[in-house]
Amino acid sequence: MAKEKKSDDYYVEVPEGVTKPQMMSLVQRAAESAGLYISHIGGYSRKKYPDSVHWHFKRDANERGLLDATFWDVKALFWLMIRHSEPQWVKDKVPELLATLEAELAALGIGRLPEPGS
């Protein structure tokens, strides 16, 4: 019998070549645009994802709940992890944070083809 998942993962496509410093800055801007602040920055599963960066996002310091995100530049992976036990506001914030992250990544212009006629 398969174990029941305790969380959902939401992946963001990251172009190859995006550096850890670029991602750190980009994530900060995306969080602010989504009305969140970063309450913690660390690593995630040092054996499985060595040198990864892991963030906790909150809406309010006194409010229960947080969004988790991880970036692993070795494979250009970025994902949000939302535990099923998180309060509703966390689940409601996912689309907004994903949109701001994608907009910030698009603004980098890395790995994109030039527009026709340019």
Secondary structure as the mmCIF struct_conf table of DSSP 4:
data_model
#
loop_
_struct_conf.conf_type_id
_struct_conf.id
_struct_conf.beg_label_comp_id
_struct_conf.beg_label_asym_id
_struct_conf.beg_label_seq_id
_struct_conf.end_label_comp_id
_struct_conf.end_label_asym_id
_struct_conf.end_label_seq_id
HELX_LH_PP_P HELX_LH_PP_P1 ALA A 2 LYS A 5
BEND BEND1 LYS A 6 LYS A 6
STRN STRN1 SER A 7 GLU A 13
TURN_TY1_P TURN_TY1_P1 GLU A 16 GLY A 17
HELX_RH_AL_P HELX_RH_AL_P1 LYS A 20 SER A 33
TURN_TY1_P TURN_TY1_P2 ALA A 34 GLY A 35
STRN STRN2 TYR A 37 GLY A 42
BEND BEND2 TYR A 44 TYR A 44
TURN_TY1_P TURN_TY1_P3 ARG A 46 LYS A 48
BEND BEND3 TYR A 49 TYR A 49
TURN_TY1_P TURN_TY1_P4 PRO A 50 ASP A 51
STRN STRN3 VAL A 53 LYS A 58
BEND BEND4 ARG A 59 ARG A 59
TURN_TY1_P TURN_TY1_P5 ALA A 61 ASN A 62
BEND BEND5 GLU A 63 ARG A 64
STRN STRN4 LEU A 67 TRP A 72
TURN_TY1_P TURN_TY1_P6 ASP A 73 ALA A 76
STRN STRN5 LEU A 77 ARG A 83
TURN_TY1_P TURN_TY1_P7 HIS A 84 SER A 85
BEND BEND6 GLU A 86 GLU A 86
HELX_RH_AL_P HELX_RH_AL_P2 GLN A 88 LEU A 108
TURN_TY1_P TURN_TY1_P8 ILE A 110 GLY A 111
HELX_LH_PP_P HELX_LH_PP_P2 ARG A 112 GLU A 115
TURN_TY1_P TURN_TY1_P9 PRO A 116 GLY A 117
#
